[in-house]
Amino acid sequence: MPNEVTTRTLNSDDLVAIVDIDERTGGVNRKAFWEGKVLIQEGSRPPWTSRVAESDGQVIGFLFCHYEELEFGLPGTTAWVDIIGVHPGYRRLGVAATLIEDFTFSAEDLGIDRIFTLVSEADHPDVGKFFNNQGFTEGRMKHFRKDLGGSGD
C-alpha cells in the first residue's frame, strides 16, 4: 500500500516517469508519443485537465484529459478522459480512482456538464467496471469507425 497519494498538475518534468509507467505496462518505449502529449497539454490545455499522482515524491500515475464546448452537438461542455496510467506496482490501490476523483472535482467546480471516455474492454477487461465504480455509466452514443489503411487501431 502506498503512503499518502497526492495529485498535482502534470508538467514536462514528469515525462520520464510517464514513459516508464507506459513501458512497464505495454512493453514498448513510446517516448515520442508522450513528448507530443505533454507538449499539447502544456501548450494548449488548462492545467487542471491533466494530473499526476505521487507517493513519497515518486510519480505513480498520470491522467490526460481535455474538454470541448458543444461536443457532438450536445449542449454545454463535455470533458474527456483520454489516457490514464498507473505504475504496475501501485495498481488496485486507488491511484486511478484518486486521479479521476480529482479531475471530476475540478470539472464540476468549473461547471462542466459531463465527462466521457472511450474504453476497449477487449484489451482491458476490467476498465468498464473501474469506470462504473467511479460513477460513469454506459452512454447512449455508439462508436463507429472506418479504417483507412493506416497502422493505427
Secondary structure, DSSP 4 states (H G I P E B T S, - for coil): --S-EEEEE--GGGHHHHHHHHHHHHSS--HHHHHHHHHHHHHHS-GGGEEEEEETTEEEEEEEEEEEESGGG-SSEEEEEEEEEE-GGGTTTTHHHHHHHHHHHHHHHTT--EEEE---TTT-TTHHHHHHHTT----S--------S-S--
